[in-house]
């Protein structure tokens, strides 16, 4: 079953989490701000994977928020 609950947004980034078969969680962020198209065929936003695996979805979201905060410095 797929959970289609909307992913949280933090400081202009949508945070996506996924649970691995091992039980760990991984996360990635999508920048919702203005994007530069790399070519006329580009259809995707800038996506970043947050390094590491996390024990819970909450930990994964917090890691993404910290990653975003560090990029803003």
N, C-alpha and C positions, 0 to 999 in steps of 0.2 A: 504494500500500500504506500502511495506517495502522499506526503503531507504538503499541501500547497499553501500553508500559512505564509504570509508575507514576511520576508526577511527584514530585520531592523535596519534603519538608516541612522548613521552617526556622522556628523560633520560632512555631509555631502557624499557619503559613501554607503552603498548598500552592502551589508555583511551577510555572506552566505556560509552556512555550516553544513557539514555532512558527517554522519557517523560511519566509520569504517567497520568491516566485519569483525575486526579485533576488539571493537568496543571503544576505541579511541575516536576523537573528533578532530577534524581538520577544518580550516576556514579560509575563505578568500574574500576580497573586497572588490567592488566595482565603483569606479569614480563616476558620480552622477553629474559632475560639472561639465563645462564646455570641453569638447573633445576636438582634437585635430585628426582629420581623416588622413590615413597614410596613403591611400589611393582611392580612386573613384569606386572601387569594389569593396572598400572597408565597410563592414556593417556592425562590428563589435566595439564595445567600450574598452577602456583600459582596465584590465583585470590583473590583480596581484594576488598571489598565493601567500598566505602568512606562514612562515617557516614553523615547523614543529607539529606534534600531535598532542592533544589535550585530553584530560580525564573526563571532562564534561562539556556540554554545549555552552554552559555559562563561562567556563574557562576559555573556550575558543573565542567567544564573543569579546571577552575582556582583552584577550591577546590582540585581536583585530583592532580594538579601540586604542590600545597602547601603541600599536604599529602606526595607526593614523596620526596619533598625537606626536610621535617621534618624527614623522615625515613633515609635520607642519613647523617644526623648529628651525 
